C-alpha cells in the first residue's frame, strides 16, 4: 500500500488515542515567539483583550471563528489553520467524553 501523496509527501498520521493540540499551543509556542511581540501588542493588533488572548494561549479558551479570522490575517496562515485545530481538539474531547452506546445507527439507504 502506497501512503504517499502526489508530490511524494507522506500524509500526517496521528495516534487516535492522543488528544490533538489546542490551537493555543501553536499560538504560545510558535506564533507569538516568532512575532517578537508581547501578548499585549498582539491583542491590540487583533482587537481582543490581553486576557482573552492569554487565555487562548494558555488553552483555557477556544479559538472562535472571529478570532480565527483575526489570527489568520495577523500571522498570514488564514483562519482554517486555527479553526481546524480547534475543531480537531473539540471533536476528540466530544468523542472521548460523550456516551453514544445507547444511540442506534440508522440505515439511511
Phi and psi in radians as a Rosetta constraint file:
Dihedral C 1 N 2 CA 2 C 2 CIRCULARHARMONIC -1.712 0.35
Dihedral N 2 CA 2 C 2 N 3 CIRCULARHARMONIC 2.061 0.35
Dihedral C 2 N 3 CA 3 C 3 CIRCULARHARMONIC -1.765 0.35
Dihedral N 3 CA 3 C 3 N 4 CIRCULARHARMONIC 0.359 0.35
Dihedral C 3 N 4 CA 4 C 4 CIRCULARHARMONIC -1.678 0.35
Dihedral N 4 CA 4 C 4 N 5 CIRCULARHARMONIC 2.659 0.35
Dihedral C 4 N 5 CA 5 C 5 CIRCULARHARMONIC -1.536 0.35
Dihedral N 5 CA 5 C 5 N 6 CIRCULARHARMONIC -3.109 0.35
Dihedral C 5 N 6 CA 6 C 6 CIRCULARHARMONIC -0.998 0.35
Dihedral N 6 CA 6 C 6 N 7 CIRCULARHARMONIC -0.621 0.35
Dihedral C 6 N 7 CA 7 C 7 CIRCULARHARMONIC -1.598 0.35
Dihedral N 7 CA 7 C 7 N 8 CIRCULARHARMONIC 0.218 0.35
Dihedral C 7 N 8 CA 8 C 8 CIRCULARHARMONIC 1.413 0.35
Dihedral N 8 CA 8 C 8 N 9 CIRCULARHARMONIC 0.164 0.35
Dihedral C 8 N 9 CA 9 C 9 CIRCULARHARMONIC -1.564 0.35
Dihedral N 9 CA 9 C 9 N 10 CIRCULARHARMONIC 2.679 0.35
Dihedral C 9 N 10 CA 10 C 10 CIRCULARHARMONIC -1.665 0.35
Dihedral N 10 CA 10 C 10 N 11 CIRCULARHARMONIC 2.350 0.35
Dihedral C 10 N 11 CA 11 C 11 CIRCULARHARMONIC -1.175 0.35
Dihedral N 11 CA 11 C 11 N 12 CIRCULARHARMONIC 2.599 0.35
Dihedral C 11 N 12 CA 12 C 12 CIRCULARHARMONIC -1.209 0.35
Dihedral N 12 CA 12 C 12 N 13 CIRCULARHARMONIC 2.352 0.35
Dihedral C 12 N 13 CA 13 C 13 CIRCULARHARMONIC -2.150 0.35
Dihedral N 13 CA 13 C 13 N 14 CIRCULARHARMONIC 2.190 0.35
Dihedral C 13 N 14 CA 14 C 14 CIRCULARHARMONIC -2.034 0.35
Dihedral N 14 CA 14 C 14 N 15 CIRCULARHARMONIC 2.440 0.35
Dihedral C 14 N 15 CA 15 C 15 CIRCULARHARMONIC -1.102 0.35
Dihedral N 15 CA 15 C 15 N 16 CIRCULARHARMONIC 2.059 0.35
Dihedral C 15 N 16 CA 16 C 16 CIRCULARHARMONIC -1.112 0.35
Dihedral N 16 CA 16 C 16 N 17 CIRCULARHARMONIC -0.343 0.35
Dihedral C 16 N 17 CA 17 C 17 CIRCULARHARMONIC -1.443 0.35
Dihedral N 17 CA 17 C 17 N 18 CIRCULARHARMONIC -0.186 0.35
Dihedral C 17 N 18 CA 18 C 18 CIRCULARHARMONIC -1.727 0.35
Dihedral N 18 CA 18 C 18 N 19 CIRCULARHARMONIC 2.296 0.35
Dihedral C 18 N 19 CA 19 C 19 CIRCULARHARMONIC -1.131 0.35
Dihedral N 19 CA 19 C 19 N 20 CIRCULARHARMONIC 2.309 0.35
Dihedral C 19 N 20 CA 20 C 20 CIRCULARHARMONIC -1.097 0.35
Dihedral N 20 CA 20 C 20 N 21 CIRCULARHARMONIC 2.727 0.35
Dihedral C 20 N 21 CA 21 C 21 CIRCULARHARMONIC -1.174 0.35
Dihedral N 21 CA 21 C 21 N 22 CIRCULARHARMONIC 2.449 0.35
Dihedral C 21 N 22 CA 22 C 22 CIRCULARHARMONIC -1.247 0.35
Dihedral N 22 CA 22 C 22 N 23 CIRCULARHARMONIC 2.522 0.35
Dihedral C 22 N 23 CA 23 C 23 CIRCULARHARMONIC -1.073 0.35
Dihedral N 23 CA 23 C 23 N 24 CIRCULARHARMONIC -0.367 0.35
Dihedral C 23 N 24 CA 24 C 24 CIRCULARHARMONIC -1.092 0.35
Dihedral N 24 CA 24 C 24 N 25 CIRCULARHARMONIC -0.499 0.35
Dihedral C 24 N 25 CA 25 C 25 CIRCULARHARMONIC -1.145 0.35
Dihedral N 25 CA 25 C 25 N 26 CIRCULARHARMONIC -0.748 0.35
Dihedral C 25 N 26 CA 26 C 26 CIRCULARHARMONIC -1.105 0.35
Dihedral N 26 CA 26 C 26 N 27 CIRCULARHARMONIC -0.740 0.35
Dihedral C 26 N 27 CA 27 C 27 CIRCULARHARMONIC -1.076 0.35
Dihedral N 27 CA 27 C 27 N 28 CIRCULARHARMONIC -0.889 0.35
Dihedral C 27 N 28 CA 28 C 28 CIRCULARHARMONIC -1.284 0.35
Dihedral N 28 CA 28 C 28 N 29 CIRCULARHARMONIC -0.691 0.35
Dihedral C 28 N 29 CA 29 C 29 CIRCULARHARMONIC -1.572 0.35
Dihedral N 29 CA 29 C 29 N 30 CIRCULARHARMONIC -0.422 0.35
Dihedral C 29 N 30 CA 30 C 30 CIRCULARHARMONIC -2.152 0.35
Dihedral N 30 CA 30 C 30 N 31 CIRCULARHARMONIC -1.066 0.35
Dihedral C 30 N 31 CA 31 C 31 CIRCULARHARMONIC -1.143 0.35
Dihedral N 31 CA 31 C 31 N 32 CIRCULARHARMONIC -0.868 0.35
Dihedral C 31 N 32 CA 32 C 32 CIRCULARHARMONIC -1.130 0.35
Dihedral N 32 CA 32 C 32 N 33 CIRCULARHARMONIC -0.845 0.35
Dihedral C 32 N 33 CA 33 C 33 CIRCULARHARMONIC -1.053 0.35
Dihedral N 33 CA 33 C 33 N 34 CIRCULARHARMONIC -0.686 0.35
Dihedral C 33 N 34 CA 34 C 34 CIRCULARHARMONIC -1.145 0.35
Dihedral N 34 CA 34 C 34 N 35 CIRCULARHARMONIC -0.493 0.35
Dihedral C 34 N 35 CA 35 C 35 CIRCULARHARMONIC -1.283 0.35
Dihedral N 35 CA 35 C 35 N 36 CIRCULARHARMONIC -0.452 0.35
Dihedral C 35 N 36 CA 36 C 36 CIRCULARHARMONIC 1.285 0.35
Dihedral N 36 CA 36 C 36 N 37 CIRCULARHARMONIC 0.190 0.35
Dihedral C 36 N 37 CA 37 C 37 CIRCULARHARMONIC -1.943 0.35
Dihedral N 37 CA 37 C 37 N 38 CIRCULARHARMONIC 2.723 0.35
Dihedral C 37 N 38 CA 38 C 38 CIRCULARHARMONIC -1.387 0.35
Dihedral N 38 CA 38 C 38 N 39 CIRCULARHARMONIC 2.895 0.35
Dihedral C 38 N 39 CA 39 C 39 CIRCULARHARMONIC -1.021 0.35
Dihedral N 39 CA 39 C 39 N 40 CIRCULARHARMONIC -0.713 0.35
Dihedral C 39 N 40 CA 40 C 40 CIRCULARHARMONIC -1.068 0.35
Dihedral N 40 CA 40 C 40 N 41 CIRCULARHARMONIC -0.802 0.35
Dihedral C 40 N 41 CA 41 C 41 CIRCULARHARMONIC -1.114 0.35
Dihedral N 41 CA 41 C 41 N 42 CIRCULARHARMONIC -0.779 0.35
Dihedral C 41 N 42 CA 42 C 42 CIRCULARHARMONIC -1.143 0.35
Dihedral N 42 CA 42 C 42 N 43 CIRCULARHARMONIC -0.722 0.35
Dihedral C 42 N 43 CA 43 C 43 CIRCULARHARMONIC -1.051 0.35
Dihedral N 43 CA 43 C 43 N 44 CIRCULARHARMONIC -0.740 0.35
Dihedral C 43 N 44 CA 44 C 44 CIRCULARHARMONIC -1.107 0.35
Dihedral N 44 CA 44 C 44 N 45 CIRCULARHARMONIC -0.718 0.35
Dihedral C 44 N 45 CA 45 C 45 CIRCULARHARMONIC -1.085 0.35
Dihedral N 45 CA 45 C 45 N 46 CIRCULARHARMONIC -0.574 0.35
Dihedral C 45 N 46 CA 46 C 46 CIRCULARHARMONIC -1.815 0.35
Dihedral N 46 CA 46 C 46 N 47 CIRCULARHARMONIC -0.007 0.35
Dihedral C 46 N 47 CA 47 C 47 CIRCULARHARMONIC 1.320 0.35
Dihedral N 47 CA 47 C 47 N 48 CIRCULARHARMONIC 0.628 0.35
Dihedral C 47 N 48 CA 48 C 48 CIRCULARHARMONIC -2.169 0.35
Dihedral N 48 CA 48 C 48 N 49 CIRCULARHARMONIC 2.881 0.35
Dihedral C 48 N 49 CA 49 C 49 CIRCULARHARMONIC -1.272 0.35
Dihedral N 49 CA 49 C 49 N 50 CIRCULARHARMONIC 2.702 0.35
Dihedral C 49 N 50 CA 50 C 50 CIRCULARHARMONIC -1.004 0.35
Dihedral N 50 CA 50 C 50 N 51 CIRCULARHARMONIC -0.748 0.35
Dihedral C 50 N 51 CA 51 C 51 CIRCULARHARMONIC -1.105 0.35
Dihedral N 51 CA 51 C 51 N 52 CIRCULARHARMONIC -0.706 0.35
Dihedral C 51 N 52 CA 52 C 52 CIRCULARHARMONIC -1.087 0.35
Dihedral N 52 CA 52 C 52 N 53 CIRCULARHARMONIC -0.814 0.35
Dihedral C 52 N 53 CA 53 C 53 CIRCULARHARMONIC -1.157 0.35
Dihedral N 53 CA 53 C 53 N 54 CIRCULARHARMONIC -0.694 0.35
Dihedral C 53 N 54 CA 54 C 54 CIRCULARHARMONIC -1.070 0.35
Dihedral N 54 CA 54 C 54 N 55 CIRCULARHARMONIC -0.756 0.35
Dihedral C 54 N 55 CA 55 C 55 CIRCULARHARMONIC -1.112 0.35
Dihedral N 55 CA 55 C 55 N 56 CIRCULARHARMONIC -0.622 0.35
Dihedral C 55 N 56 CA 56 C 56 CIRCULARHARMONIC -1.170 0.35
Dihedral N 56 CA 56 C 56 N 57 CIRCULARHARMONIC -0.828 0.35
Dihedral C 56 N 57 CA 57 C 57 CIRCULARHARMONIC -1.084 0.35
Dihedral N 57 CA 57 C 57 N 58 CIRCULARHARMONIC -0.544 0.35
Dihedral C 57 N 58 CA 58 C 58 CIRCULARHARMONIC -1.502 0.35
Dihedral N 58 CA 58 C 58 N 59 CIRCULARHARMONIC 0.077 0.35
Dihedral C 58 N 59 CA 59 C 59 CIRCULARHARMONIC 1.108 0.35
Dihedral N 59 CA 59 C 59 N 60 CIRCULARHARMONIC 0.536 0.35
Dihedral C 59 N 60 CA 60 C 60 CIRCULARHARMONIC -1.690 0.35
Dihedral N 60 CA 60 C 60 N 61 CIRCULARHARMONIC -0.365 0.35
Dihedral C 60 N 61 CA 61 C 61 CIRCULARHARMONIC -2.286 0.35
Dihedral N 61 CA 61 C 61 N 62 CIRCULARHARMONIC 2.634 0.35
Dihedral C 61 N 62 CA 62 C 62 CIRCULARHARMONIC -1.402 0.35
Dihedral N 62 CA 62 C 62 N 63 CIRCULARHARMONIC 2.851 0.35
Dihedral C 62 N 63 CA 63 C 63 CIRCULARHARMONIC -1.539 0.35
Dihedral N 63 CA 63 C 63 N 64 CIRCULARHARMONIC 2.013 0.35
Dihedral C 63 N 64 CA 64 C 64 CIRCULARHARMONIC -1.377 0.35
Dihedral N 64 CA 64 C 64 N 65 CIRCULARHARMONIC 2.859 0.35
Dihedral C 64 N 65 CA 65 C 65 CIRCULARHARMONIC -0.986 0.35
Dihedral N 65 CA 65 C 65 N 66 CIRCULARHARMONIC -0.671 0.35
Dihedral C 65 N 66 CA 66 C 66 CIRCULARHARMONIC -1.121 0.35
Dihedral N 66 CA 66 C 66 N 67 CIRCULARHARMONIC -0.772 0.35
Dihedral C 66 N 67 CA 67 C 67 CIRCULARHARMONIC -1.218 0.35
Dihedral N 67 CA 67 C 67 N 68 CIRCULARHARMONIC -0.618 0.35
Dihedral C 67 N 68 CA 68 C 68 CIRCULARHARMONIC -1.041 0.35
Dihedral N 68 CA 68 C 68 N 69 CIRCULARHARMONIC -0.725 0.35
Dihedral C 68 N 69 CA 69 C 69 CIRCULARHARMONIC -1.081 0.35
Dihedral N 69 CA 69 C 69 N 70 CIRCULARHARMONIC -0.746 0.35
Dihedral C 69 N 70 CA 70 C 70 CIRCULARHARMONIC -1.183 0.35
Dihedral N 70 CA 70 C 70 N 71 CIRCULARHARMONIC -0.789 0.35
Dihedral C 70 N 71 CA 71 C 71 CIRCULARHARMONIC -1.144 0.35
Dihedral N 71 CA 71 C 71 N 72 CIRCULARHARMONIC -0.696 0.35
Dihedral C 71 N 72 CA 72 C 72 CIRCULARHARMONIC -1.060 0.35
Dihedral N 72 CA 72 C 72 N 73 CIRCULARHARMONIC -0.692 0.35
Dihedral C 72 N 73 CA 73 C 73 CIRCULARHARMONIC -1.226 0.35
Dihedral N 73 CA 73 C 73 N 74 CIRCULARHARMONIC -0.796 0.35
Dihedral C 73 N 74 CA 74 C 74 CIRCULARHARMONIC -1.053 0.35
Dihedral N 74 CA 74 C 74 N 75 CIRCULARHARMONIC -0.811 0.35
Dihedral C 74 N 75 CA 75 C 75 CIRCULARHARMONIC -1.675 0.35
Dihedral N 75 CA 75 C 75 N 76 CIRCULARHARMONIC -0.045 0.35
Dihedral C 75 N 76 CA 76 C 76 CIRCULARHARMONIC 1.328 0.35
Dihedral N 76 CA 76 C 76 N 77 CIRCULARHARMONIC 0.256 0.35
Dihedral C 76 N 77 CA 77 C 77 CIRCULARHARMONIC -1.929 0.35
Dihedral N 77 CA 77 C 77 N 78 CIRCULARHARMONIC 0.082 0.35
Dihedral C 77 N 78 CA 78 C 78 CIRCULARHARMONIC 1.343 0.35
Dihedral N 78 CA 78 C 78 N 79 CIRCULARHARMONIC 2.836 0.35
Dihedral C 78 N 79 CA 79 C 79 CIRCULARHARMONIC -1.269 0.35
Dihedral N 79 CA 79 C 79 N 80 CIRCULARHARMONIC -0.403 0.35
Dihedral C 79 N 80 CA 80 C 80 CIRCULARHARMONIC -1.106 0.35
Dihedral N 80 CA 80 C 80 N 81 CIRCULARHARMONIC -0.563 0.35
Dihedral C 80 N 81 CA 81 C 81 CIRCULARHARMONIC -1.071 0.35
Dihedral N 81 CA 81 C 81 N 82 CIRCULARHARMONIC -0.848 0.35
Dihedral C 81 N 82 CA 82 C 82 CIRCULARHARMONIC -1.223 0.35
Dihedral N 82 CA 82 C 82 N 83 CIRCULARHARMONIC -0.774 0.35
Dihedral C 82 N 83 CA 83 C 83 CIRCULARHARMONIC -1.235 0.35
Dihedral N 83 CA 83 C 83 N 84 CIRCULARHARMONIC -0.642 0.35
Dihedral C 83 N 84 CA 84 C 84 CIRCULARHARMONIC -1.092 0.35
Dihedral N 84 CA 84 C 84 N 85 CIRCULARHARMONIC -0.743 0.35
Dihedral C 84 N 85 CA 85 C 85 CIRCULARHARMONIC -1.128 0.35
Dihedral N 85 CA 85 C 85 N 86 CIRCULARHARMONIC -0.740 0.35
Dihedral C 85 N 86 CA 86 C 86 CIRCULARHARMONIC -1.137 0.35
Dihedral N 86 CA 86 C 86 N 87 CIRCULARHARMONIC -0.738 0.35
Dihedral C 86 N 87 CA 87 C 87 CIRCULARHARMONIC -1.112 0.35
Dihedral N 87 CA 87 C 87 N 88 CIRCULARHARMONIC -0.776 0.35
Dihedral C 87 N 88 CA 88 C 88 CIRCULARHARMONIC -1.081 0.35
Dihedral N 88 CA 88 C 88 N 89 CIRCULARHARMONIC -0.718 0.35
Dihedral C 88 N 89 CA 89 C 89 CIRCULARHARMONIC -1.121 0.35
Dihedral N 89 CA 89 C 89 N 90 CIRCULARHARMONIC -0.862 0.35
Dihedral C 89 N 90 CA 90 C 90 CIRCULARHARMONIC -1.125 0.35
Dihedral N 90 CA 90 C 90 N 91 CIRCULARHARMONIC -0.754 0.35
Dihedral C 90 N 91 CA 91 C 91 CIRCULARHARMONIC -1.135 0.35
Dihedral N 91 CA 91 C 91 N 92 CIRCULARHARMONIC -0.718 0.35
Dihedral C 91 N 92 CA 92 C 92 CIRCULARHARMONIC -1.029 0.35
Dihedral N 92 CA 92 C 92 N 93 CIRCULARHARMONIC -0.781 0.35
Dihedral C 92 N 93 CA 93 C 93 CIRCULARHARMONIC -1.138 0.35
Dihedral N 93 CA 93 C 93 N 94 CIRCULARHARMONIC -0.710 0.35
Dihedral C 93 N 94 CA 94 C 94 CIRCULARHARMONIC -1.114 0.35
Dihedral N 94 CA 94 C 94 N 95 CIRCULARHARMONIC -0.801 0.35
Dihedral C 94 N 95 CA 95 C 95 CIRCULARHARMONIC -1.150 0.35
Dihedral N 95 CA 95 C 95 N 96 CIRCULARHARMONIC -0.478 0.35
Dihedral C 95 N 96 CA 96 C 96 CIRCULARHARMONIC -1.414 0.35
Dihedral N 96 CA 96 C 96 N 97 CIRCULARHARMONIC -0.652 0.35
Dihedral C 96 N 97 CA 97 C 97 CIRCULARHARMONIC -1.645 0.35
Dihedral N 97 CA 97 C 97 N 98 CIRCULARHARMONIC -0.479 0.35
Dihedral C 97 N 98 CA 98 C 98 CIRCULARHARMONIC -1.556 0.35
Dihedral N 98 CA 98 C 98 N 99 CIRCULARHARMONIC 2.208 0.35
Dihedral C 98 N 99 CA 99 C 99 CIRCULARHARMONIC -1.495 0.35
Dihedral N 99 CA 99 C 99 N 100 CIRCULARHARMONIC 1.979 0.35
Dihedral C 99 N 100 CA 100 C 100 CIRCULARHARMONIC -1.956 0.35
Dihedral N 100 CA 100 C 100 N 101 CIRCULARHARMONIC 0.237 0.35
Dihedral C 100 N 101 CA 101 C 101 CIRCULARHARMONIC -1.093 0.35
Dihedral N 101 CA 101 C 101 N 102 CIRCULARHARMONIC -0.439 0.35
Dihedral C 101 N 102 CA 102 C 102 CIRCULARHARMONIC -1.753 0.35
Dihedral N 102 CA 102 C 102 N 103 CIRCULARHARMONIC 0.109 0.35
Dihedral C 102 N 103 CA 103 C 103 CIRCULARHARMONIC -1.702 0.35
Dihedral N 103 CA 103 C 103 N 104 CIRCULARHARMONIC 2.146 0.35
Dihedral C 103 N 104 CA 104 C 104 CIRCULARHARMONIC -1.313 0.35
Dihedral N 104 CA 104 C 104 N 105 CIRCULARHARMONIC 2.780 0.35
Dihedral C 104 N 105 CA 105 C 105 CIRCULARHARMONIC -1.783 0.35
Dihedral N 105 CA 105 C 105 N 106 CIRCULARHARMONIC 2.063 0.35
Dihedral C 105 N 106 CA 106 C 106 CIRCULARHARMONIC -1.453 0.35
Dihedral N 106 CA 106 C 106 N 107 CIRCULARHARMONIC 2.553 0.35
Dihedral C 106 N 107 CA 107 C 107 CIRCULARHARMONIC -1.491 0.35
Dihedral N 107 CA 107 C 107 N 108 CIRCULARHARMONIC 1.929 0.35
Dihedral C 107 N 108 CA 108 C 108 CIRCULARHARMONIC -1.515 0.35
Dihedral N 108 CA 108 C 108 N 109 CIRCULARHARMONIC -0.059 0.35
